[in-house]
Amino acid sequence: METIISIRNLFFGYRDKMILEDINLDIYEGDYIGIVGPNGSGKSTLIKLMLNILKPVEGEIKLFGQDINRFNEWDKIGYVAQKSNSFNKRFPATVEEVVAMNLYPKVGLFRAIKRSHLELVHNALKIVNMEKYKDRLIGDLSGGQQQRVFIARALVNFPKVIFLDEPTVGIDIKSQEEFYKLLDKLNKEMKITIVMVTHDIGVISDRIKKIVCMGNGKLIIHDENSKMPFEKTIQKIYGDSAKILFHEH
């Protein structure tokens, strides 16, 4: 099983505060990982470090076996940023154009999109069941529909791993369930590794293979080999009074 990401002895912080301390984590091909923890625990920071958006104070990150600072195969990695579905309604781009934006590093910013590239866009939209909306303005779509479009944008380069930062914020319950079913499909049928920051602990706890619980600069990994019950793991992070509300799906 290929190691997608390897993190060793990672530290990150600012001058007056250390946010992550001595983090070690391996993410393997086919993993479906949820990163959970209280606000300010470093969840989004960890993802940004894995994407080389932020630089660690100390430690090592490898992507597909390469040091992150030498890694250049970024088309293997998709990213859906936090609040990416909060588009200004007047933003003058169609769904097709938004998805095609992820091809510009290959095509060139001021070059016309070729038919072969449009086929990639339409295929990505088909996977997320949004092909019929390709000519609609992105700002005219609901939050759930917009989030599907951003998944399509992440898929257009056929990535091996997709990072998502709190992707269901601002989306209604029905759209959230449809969104998680889409992620299940990407992971199980297309074998894409999923790494997601989320607060939806009750929703994801029985559909995700590995949960990374973060708090006080540390992390605890809960998976099928964990001896501690999941609720006890959550209480170590959130406090003894924490309870998990499980959702039916």
C-alpha positions as CSV (number, residue, x, y, z in Angstrom):
1,M,0.0,0.0,0.0
2,E,1.5,3.3,-1.1
3,T,2.2,6.0,1.5
4,I,0.6,9.2,0.2
5,I,1.8,11.4,3.1
6,S,4.3,10.9,5.8
7,I,4.8,13.4,8.6
8,R,7.6,13.1,11.2
9,N,8.4,15.2,14.3
10,L,6.4,18.2,13.0
11,F,6.3,21.5,14.9
12,F,4.5,24.6,13.8
13,G,3.7,27.8,15.6
14,Y,4.1,31.6,15.8
15,R,6.4,33.7,17.9
16,D,4.2,33.6,20.9
17,K,2.4,30.3,20.5
18,M,3.1,26.8,19.4
19,I,0.1,25.3,17.6
20,L,1.4,21.8,16.6
21,E,4.0,19.9,18.6
22,D,5.8,16.7,17.5
23,I,3.2,15.5,15.1
24,N,3.6,12.1,13.4
25,L,1.1,10.8,10.9
26,D,1.0,8.4,7.9
27,I,-1.7,8.6,5.3
28,Y,-2.0,5.6,2.9
29,E,-3.5,5.1,-0.5
30,G,-7.2,4.5,-0.1
31,D,-7.5,6.1,3.3
32,Y,-10.6,8.1,4.2
33,I,-9.6,10.3,7.1
34,G,-11.5,12.8,9.2
35,I,-9.5,15.4,11.2
36,V,-11.5,16.6,14.2
37,G,-11.0,18.8,17.2
38,P,-12.0,22.0,18.9
39,N,-11.7,25.4,17.2
40,G,-8.1,26.5,17.3
41,S,-6.6,23.0,17.7
42,G,-4.7,23.2,14.4
43,K,-6.8,21.2,12.0
44,S,-6.8,23.6,9.1
45,T,-3.1,24.4,9.9
46,L,-2.2,20.7,9.5
47,I,-3.9,20.6,6.1
48,K,-2.1,23.8,4.9
49,L,1.2,22.3,6.0
50,M,0.5,19.1,4.0
51,L,-0.3,21.4,1.0
52,N,2.9,23.4,1.5
53,I,0.9,26.6,2.0
54,L,2.5,26.9,5.4
55,K,6.1,25.9,6.4
56,P,6.8,24.0,9.6
57,V,9.2,25.3,12.3
58,E,10.7,21.9,12.5
59,G,10.1,18.4,11.1
60,E,9.6,16.6,7.8
61,I,6.7,16.1,5.4
62,K,6.9,13.8,2.4
63,L,4.3,13.5,-0.4
64,F,4.4,10.3,-2.4
65,G,7.9,9.6,-0.9
66,Q,9.3,13.0,-1.9
67,D,10.3,15.8,0.4
68,I,7.5,18.4,0.2
69,N,9.9,21.1,-0.8
70,R,11.0,19.2,-3.9
71,F,7.5,17.8,-4.7
72,N,6.2,19.1,-8.1
73,E,3.4,16.6,-9.0
74,W,0.6,18.8,-7.6
75,D,-1.9,17.5,-10.1
76,K,-2.0,14.4,-7.9
77,I,-3.6,16.5,-5.2
78,G,-7.0,18.1,-5.1
79,Y,-8.0,20.7,-2.5
80,V,-11.4,22.2,-1.5
81,A,-10.8,25.1,0.7
82,Q,-12.9,26.3,3.7
83,K,-16.0,28.3,2.7
84,S,-15.3,27.8,-1.0
85,N,-19.1,27.6,-1.5
86,S,-19.7,31.2,-0.3
87,F,-19.4,32.7,-3.8
88,N,-20.5,36.2,-4.5
89,K,-23.7,35.9,-6.6
90,R,-22.4,38.5,-9.0
91,F,-19.2,36.6,-9.7
92,P,-19.3,36.3,-13.6
93,A,-18.1,32.7,-14.1
94,T,-20.1,29.7,-15.2
95,V,-19.8,26.3,-13.6
96,E,-17.8,25.1,-16.6
97,E,-15.3,28.0,-16.3
98,V,-14.9,27.4,-12.5
99,V,-14.0,23.8,-13.0
100,A,-11.7,24.6,-15.9
101,M,-9.7,27.0,-13.7
102,N,-7.8,24.0,-12.3
103,L,-6.5,23.2,-15.8
104,Y,-4.8,26.6,-16.3
105,P,-1.4,25.4,-14.9
106,K,-1.4,22.9,-17.8
107,V,-3.1,24.9,-20.5
108,G,-1.8,28.4,-19.7
109,L,-3.9,31.3,-18.2
110,F,-4.5,33.2,-21.4
111,R,-4.8,30.2,-23.8
112,A,-8.1,28.9,-25.0
113,I,-9.4,25.7,-23.5
114,K,-9.3,22.8,-26.0
115,R,-12.0,20.3,-26.7
116,S,-10.0,17.6,-24.9
117,H,-9.8,19.8,-21.9
118,L,-13.5,20.5,-21.9
119,E,-14.1,16.7,-22.0
120,L,-12.1,16.5,-18.7
121,V,-14.3,19.3,-17.3
122,H,-17.5,17.6,-18.4
123,N,-16.4,14.2,-17.1
124,A,-15.6,15.7,-13.6
125,L,-19.0,17.4,-13.6
126,K,-20.7,14.1,-14.6
127,I,-19.0,12.4,-11.6
128,V,-20.6,14.8,-9.2
129,N,-23.9,14.9,-11.1
130,M,-23.6,18.6,-12.1
131,E,-23.1,18.3,-15.8
132,K,-26.5,19.9,-16.6
133,Y,-25.5,23.0,-14.7
134,K,-22.3,23.7,-16.7
135,D,-23.6,26.9,-18.3
136,R,-25.1,28.3,-15.1
137,L,-23.4,31.1,-13.2
138,I,-21.7,29.6,-10.1
139,G,-23.3,32.3,-7.9
140,D,-26.8,31.2,-8.8
141,L,-26.3,27.7,-7.3
142,S,-27.2,26.6,-3.8
143,G,-24.4,26.0,-1.3
144,G,-24.6,22.3,-1.7
145,Q,-24.5,22.5,-5.5
146,Q,-21.5,24.9,-5.4
147,Q,-19.6,22.5,-3.2
148,R,-20.2,19.7,-5.8
149,V,-18.7,22.0,-8.4
150,F,-15.6,22.6,-6.3
151,I,-15.3,18.8,-5.9
152,A,-15.4,18.6,-9.7
153,R,-12.7,21.3,-9.9
154,A,-10.6,19.2,-7.6
155,L,-11.3,16.0,-9.7
156,V,-10.5,17.5,-13.1
157,N,-6.8,16.5,-12.9
158,F,-7.6,12.9,-11.7
159,P,-6.0,13.4,-8.3
160,K,-4.9,10.5,-6.0
161,V,-5.8,12.5,-2.9
162,I,-8.3,15.2,-2.1
163,F,-8.1,17.5,0.9
164,L,-11.3,19.2,2.2
165,D,-11.4,21.9,4.9
166,E,-14.8,21.9,6.6
167,P,-16.7,21.3,3.3
168,T,-20.2,21.2,4.8
169,V,-20.3,24.5,6.6
170,G,-23.4,26.5,5.5
171,I,-25.0,23.5,3.7
172,D,-28.4,22.2,4.7
173,I,-28.8,18.7,6.2
174,K,-30.1,17.0,3.0
175,S,-27.2,18.4,0.9
176,Q,-24.7,17.3,3.6
177,E,-25.9,13.7,3.4
178,E,-25.7,13.8,-0.5
179,F,-22.2,15.3,-0.2
180,Y,-21.0,12.6,2.1
181,K,-22.4,9.9,-0.2
182,L,-20.4,11.5,-3.0
183,L,-17.2,11.3,-0.9
184,D,-18.0,7.6,-0.2
185,K,-18.2,7.1,-3.9
186,L,-14.9,8.8,-4.6
187,N,-13.2,6.8,-2.0
188,K,-14.8,3.3,-2.5
189,E,-15.3,3.3,-6.3
190,M,-12.6,5.6,-7.6
191,K,-10.1,4.7,-4.9
192,I,-9.3,8.4,-4.1
193,T,-7.7,9.1,-0.7
194,I,-9.8,11.6,1.2
195,V,-8.5,13.8,4.0
196,M,-11.1,16.1,5.5
197,V,-11.3,18.6,8.4
198,T,-14.8,18.4,9.9
199,H,-16.9,19.1,12.9
200,D,-19.5,16.5,11.9
201,I,-18.2,13.8,14.2
202,G,-21.5,11.9,14.6
203,V,-21.9,11.8,10.8
204,I,-18.5,10.6,9.8
205,S,-17.6,8.3,12.7
206,D,-19.0,5.2,11.1
207,R,-18.1,5.8,7.5
208,I,-14.5,7.0,7.9
209,K,-11.6,4.5,8.2
210,K,-9.4,6.7,10.4
211,I,-10.1,9.7,12.6
212,V,-7.3,12.1,13.6
213,C,-8.4,13.8,16.8
214,M,-6.5,17.0,17.6
215,G,-6.2,19.1,20.7
216,N,-3.6,21.0,22.7
217,G,-1.1,20.7,19.9
218,K,-1.2,16.9,19.9
219,L,-3.1,14.3,17.9
220,I,-4.6,10.9,18.7
221,I,-5.4,8.5,15.9
222,H,-8.5,6.4,16.2
223,D,-8.9,3.5,13.7
224,E,-10.1,-0.1,13.6
225,N,-7.0,-1.2,15.7
226,S,-7.6,1.3,18.5
227,K,-8.2,-0.3,21.9
228,M,-9.8,2.9,23.4
229,P,-13.6,3.4,22.5
230,F,-14.1,6.2,20.1
231,E,-16.2,8.3,22.6
232,K,-13.3,8.0,25.1
233,T,-10.9,9.3,22.5
234,I,-13.2,12.3,21.8
235,Q,-13.5,13.0,25.5
236,K,-9.7,13.2,25.8
237,I,-9.8,16.0,23.2
238,Y,-13.0,17.8,24.0
239,G,-13.3,17.0,27.7
240,D,-15.2,14.4,29.8
241,S,-18.6,15.9,29.2
242,A,-18.4,15.5,25.4
243,K,-21.1,13.3,23.8
244,I,-21.4,12.1,20.2
245,L,-24.7,12.5,18.5
246,F,-24.8,9.8,15.8
247,H,-26.9,10.5,12.6
248,E,-28.7,7.9,10.7
249,H,-27.9,7.6,7.0
